[in-house]
Amino acid sequence: MLLAEDLLLLVTDDASGQLCVPAAAVDAGLGGANLLELALMNKVSLSGVQDAKPGRVVVRDPAPTGDLVLDAAVQVIAACPGSKPATLIRPLGKNLRHTLYERLASSEVIRAAQDRILGLFPARRWPAQDTRHEADVCQRLVQALVQQGTPDERTAALIALLHALRCEDKIINPRDYGLSRRELSSRGAQIANGNWATEAVRTAIQETTGAVAAAVSSIAAVPAGSG
């Protein structure tokens, strides 16, 4: 599965099928996840190649990835040459949540359920159907965050995204492992800033998750009822 699919499964409650993180923050995280996926595949870079300024995202390999969601992400990045991650995460995340939910439902990992808000307005929920993959992902998170094992690149990138969304404790209950929320978050930060990847990938992750964290902060700063 894609990093974005793993992230979406983790922030969607298995029983209720509803998000445990604000939707706008999730959308920013999903856009960041696709950017990181492409960086891990060496499809994009923040290394300043092709006369781009340092810290700008550049498409290094425009060939099809074999995944329609990632191919669409490459097109978004190519249409905005020389952009910073902060500029890209919102267009990359646009409509992505619904697309991924539909994909996961078609794979029978989750199921689509109808609901109504206030008993009036139709809404969709996405409760879990097959939790095996998510359980495997969670086990890798526990090994890295709780048992302090060395994560692989994808697991570390996923932890960095969860840390940017400030939701490690919503995925792993720190009390189950004798930890506080602060201790769990601190371990997430250590992994997010660790030396477990190549310099190019590490730069991409730090820049991208920094942009996601900034988006989350701006969302949190909006007064309730605004917009």
Beta strands, then each sheet from edge to edge (+ up, - down):
strand 1: 44-45
strand 2: 58-59
strand 3: 113-117
strand 4: 121-125
sheet 1: 1+ 2-
sheet 2: 3+ 4-
end
